[in-house]
């Protein structure tokens, strides 16, 4: 008689454990979801604002060297440094989020370095214009590649964690 009572209880406990494991969330999922839902939109909005200002540099007619330098030094780089501080302040506890956030910091660093390279190209009278443009273009292309790689890795991490991937940028 006791076996007849214990069997359904054991099945219910085992079923509950399987359901909890299958449908419960892990710390990694929770942290990644918070990052995607709360942090990423704010980071991308600030990054987009900086990129809109950077895009002014390639408009036709473009700004004068003095205007371009002022835009970079007084507006874009401080925005990017602030963006980096915001990304740096994100508390990551799981290895997945630590890696993804570190990669985002690297992408922001690449964009800051591209802006600084542009300022150096403007300030260096000995640097031929075409060589300076080529260097700056390469730096901005590298920053774009770093940003796209981060976005892909974030999407992959979400898929691995069985979360909805973030919307495409």
N, C-alpha and C positions, 0 to 999 in steps of 0.2 A: 504494500500500500504506500509506503514512504517513497518507494522508487517511482510510483506513478505521479506523485506530487512533485518530487525533485526534478524529474525530467522536463516538465514544462517550465519550471522556474529556471533551470539551467539553459534551456533553449531561449527563453526570454532575455536572460542576462547576456548570453552570447550574441543574440540578435541586436541587443542594445549596444554592445561593444562594437560590433561590426558597423552598425549605423553611425555611431559616434565617430569611428575612424574614417568612414567613407564621407559622411556629410558634415562633420565638424571641421573647423578651420584650424590651421596651424599658426604658430606665431609668425612664420615667414609670410603666409598668406595675408594675415591681418596687417602686418607692417607694410608689405608691398601694396596692399589695397589703399591704406592710408596715404602712402607716398604718392600713388597715382591719382587718387581722388583729391587730396588736399595740397600737397606740395608741388607737384608737377604743373598744374594749371597756373599757379602763382609764378613759378620759375619761368615758364614759357612766356607768360605775359610780359614779364620784365625783360626777358631776352628779346622778344619781338619788338619792344619799344626801342631797345638799343640797335637792333638790326635795321629798323626803319630809319634811324638817323645815319647809320653806316651807308644805307642805300642812297642817301643824298649825295654822297661823294662820287657816285658813278652817274649822276644825272647829267643831262646835257642842257644847257652849258653847266659844267661842273663848277664848284666853288673855287675861289682862288686858293693858293697854297696857305695863306694866312687864315682864311675862313675854314679850310679843311682842318688845319692844325687846331684851331680854337674849338671846332666841333668835337674833334677827337679828345683833346686834352681836358676841356671844360665840361663836356657833356657825356660822351660815350664811355670813356674809360672809367669815370666815377660810377656810372650806372652799372658797368660790368663788375667793378670791384664790389659794389653793394650786392649785386646778384650773387657773386661768389661767396660773400659772407653769409647770405641767406642760405645758400646750398650747403655751406660748411656747417651751419648751425643745426642741420637736420640730424636728429639722433637716430642712428642706425644700429640695430642690435644683432640682426641676422647677417650672415656672410653675404647672402644675395644682395641685400640692400646696401651693405657697405661697399660692395664692388660696383654696383650701379651708380651710387652717389659719387664714389671716387672717380668713376669714368665721366660723370657730368662735370665735376670740378675740373677735370682735365680738358674737357671741351670748352669750358668757359675760359680756362687759362690760355688755350690756343687762340681764342678770339681776342683776349686781352693782348696777347703777344702780337697778333696780326695788327691790331690798332697801334701798338707801340712801334712796330716796324714801319707802319705808314708815317708816323710822326718822325722817326729817324730818317726816313727817305726824304721827307719834306725839309728837315733841318740840315741835311748833309749836302752842301753845295758841290762837293767833289764827286758825288754819286751821279752818274749819268741818268737822265730821266727814264730811259727805257729799262735800264737795269733796276732802278728803284721800283718802277711799276711791276716788273716781272717778279721781284722779290715779294712785294706786297700782295700781288695776286696769288702767288704760291702759298703765302701764309694764310690768306683768307680761304683758299681752297682747302688747305689742311684743317682749318677750323671747321669748315662745313662738313668735311669727311668725319671728323671727330664727333660732331653733333649728330650726324646721321647714324654713326655706329652706336652711340649711346641710345638713340631712339630705337634702333633695331634690337639691341641687347635688353632694353627695358621691355619691349614687346615679347621677346623670347622668354624672359623671366616670368612674365605674367602667364604666358601659355604653359610653361613648365609647372607653375604653381596652380594651374587650373583656374585662373582668373580671366576676366574679360580683358583683352589687351586695350591699352589706351588708344584713343582716336589718333589717326594718322595726322602728322604735323602739316 
